[in-house]
Amino acid sequence: MKAQPEIRRQPSQARAQMKVALIFEATLRILEQEGEAALNTNRIAAVAGISIGTLYQYFPDKDAVLVALVQEEISRCCDAIRDGLAQLPASARYGDGQRADVLVRVLLGAFGGKVGARRELVRALQARQLSFAFDQYIIEQLHGILPSLPLPKAVLAILIRSLLHTVDATLLHDEAMLQRPGLKLALIKTVQSLTREGMGLGMPTARVRGRQPNLTA
């Protein structure tokens, strides 16, 4: 299966967009309440209140629904991160936690806080060997909206994967930890440690090259 399969009909009109939104909402509800084992196109259509024929106009199978759902949520999260950063004062730095807080808060709150559904999606992506592809997709999206973060793309990849894999492992082993302030604080410190004073991880820094790193927007 492709990492990013195309939706059969692109939902450009308001009515089509509404139907796709209903499909996504129904999928999340089923995953949250019943788990992926109960997920199939007939069940999605029934919960969404549409015919199976209508669903097939947009998606060929449930895997395509899952992939498109994750892509949609990534886009929403990127928009939320962009908006959150834009509301911060120009003096805000990744090192002092304000920008890091935006990034972590959005990633922790993905999928509307539906922890069970998110756990099922993590399992589904892992089972389909799509986790790495979506990591890359997220990195590409964030690389375009974090121009004020002076990190080489490889270090940004390490940062994003550190955050995502921590959240994924928490979902799979102790999802209650997602509600604890300590986890959010630990993730914020991860962002700070990789951005403060020239990228961490023992890589060449702007200071070593004779320039001071500029961590402000």
N, C-alpha and C positions, 0 to 999 in steps of 0.2 A: 504494500500500500504506500502511496506517495506520502511524504511528510506534510505536504500542503495541498491536498486535493481541491479541485475547483468546485464551487457550488454550481449545480446544473444551471439554474437561472439566477442571474445576478439581481438581487432585490433592489432595484433602483427606484421603484415607485413606492409611495407611502404604504399602500395596502400590502405589497410584497414584503416590505421591511417589517411590517407588523406581524405577518405570518411567520417569518424567520425568527423574530423575537419570541413569538409564542412557542415555537419549536425549541428554542434555546431554554426558555423558562421551564417548559415541560421536562426537558432532559435533566436540568438541574434538580427539579423537584423529585423526579424518579430516583436519581442518583442519591439524593439526600435521604429520602425516606425508605427506599427499597434496595439500593445498591445496583451495581452494573449488571448483575445476573438477571435482573428484571427488565433490563433495558433492551428494547427492540423497536423497530420502526412502527409497528402496529401500536405498541404501548405509548410511544411518544405521540403519535397522531391522536390517540384517544384522549390523553391527558391535555394535549394542546387544543382539543376541540376542533380538529380539522380532519379531512379525509386522508386516507393513506395515499391516494392519488395526488393530493395537493403536496404532501410531504415529498413525494418522489419527484415533483417538479423542481425541487430545490436541492435535494440530497439523494444520492443513489443508495446509501445504506447508513447504518448507525455510526460506523467509523467516520464517515464524512461529516456527520453531525458533530461528533465529538471533536474532531480536528478543527472544524469551523468555529465551534463554541470556544475553544481555547484561543484561537486566533482573535476572535472578537474580544475576549477578555483581555488579552495582551494589549490590543489597541486601546481599549478603555483605560487600562492601567497607565499606559504611556501618556494618554491625554491627561489623566489625573495628576501624574507626576509633573508634567509640563505646567499645568495650571497651578499646582502647589508651589513649584519653584518660582513662578512668575509673581506670586503674592508675597514672597519674602523680600525683605529689604536688600538693597544691593550689597550691603556690608556682610550679609550672611555667608558663612564659610562652611565647607564640609567638615572641617576640623572641629568647629564648635558645636556641631550636632544638628543645627537647624535644617540644613539641606539633607543630611543623612536621615533625619526623622521623617521627612516627606517621602523619601525613597522607601524606607522600611515600612512606614505606615500604610502606604498604598499596596505594597506587595503582601503584607500580612492580611489586608482587608479584601483581597481579591475574591471574586465570585460572590460578592455580597455577604461575606462572612459565613457562607454555607460550608462548614468544615467537612461534613460528611461527604458532600458532593465533590468537594475539592480532593479529598482523600481518594475517592473512587476514580477521579480523573487522573490523579498521579499514578495509580495502579494500572489504569487502562493504557496510559502513554508508555509506561515501563514495559507492559506486556507486549505492546506493539513496536517496541524499540524506537520510540519517537521522542524520548526525553531529551536526548542530545540535540536532535534537530530543532526542538522548540527552545532549548537553551540558546542555540545559535540565533534563532529568530528573535528572541527577546534581546540578546546582546546587540544585534543589528539595529533594532528599533530604538533602544536606549542610547546607543552611540550617536544617533542622530539628534537626540533631544538633550544631551548633556554636554554641550560644547564648552561649558565653563569648567568641566571636570578634566584637568590636564593629565589624563592617563593614556598611555598607549593602549591600543585596542586589546592586546593580550592581557594586560593587567585589568582592564574593565571586565574581560571575560572571567578572570579569576574572581573578581569581586562579585559579579552577578551570580556566578555558579555557587560561590560560597553561601550567598543569601538563599538562593533557590533550593540548594541541596539540604541546607539546614531546615528550612521550612518543610520540604518534602519528607525528610527523616522524622521530623516532629509529628507530621500528620500520620505517618505509618506506624509510629511506635508509642506516641503519647500526645494525642491531639489536644488534650486539655492544657498542655503547656503553651499553646498559641494564645491563650487568654491571660497568661502571666506576664506582668511587666518586665520580669527579668529577661525573658527571651527577647523582647523588643529592644531592651537596653543592650543586650549582648550583640544583636545585629547592628545596632547603631554604632557600637564600638568597633565592629568589624569594618564598617564603611570608613570610620574615622582613621583606623589604623592603616588602611590601604590608600588613603588620600592625603593624610597629613605629612608634611615635609618631604614630598617628592616620591610618593608611590609605594614605599615599603618593600617588603619581600627581598631586600638586598639588591634591588635593581638600581641602575644609575639614576641619580636624581638631578633635578634642575639645579640644586645648590652645588653639587659636585661639578657640573658643567659651567659653573660661574654665574648662573642666573637664579633668582629667587622664584619659587613656584607661586603663581597667582591662582589662589583658590576661590576668588570671588567672581561673581557673575559680571 
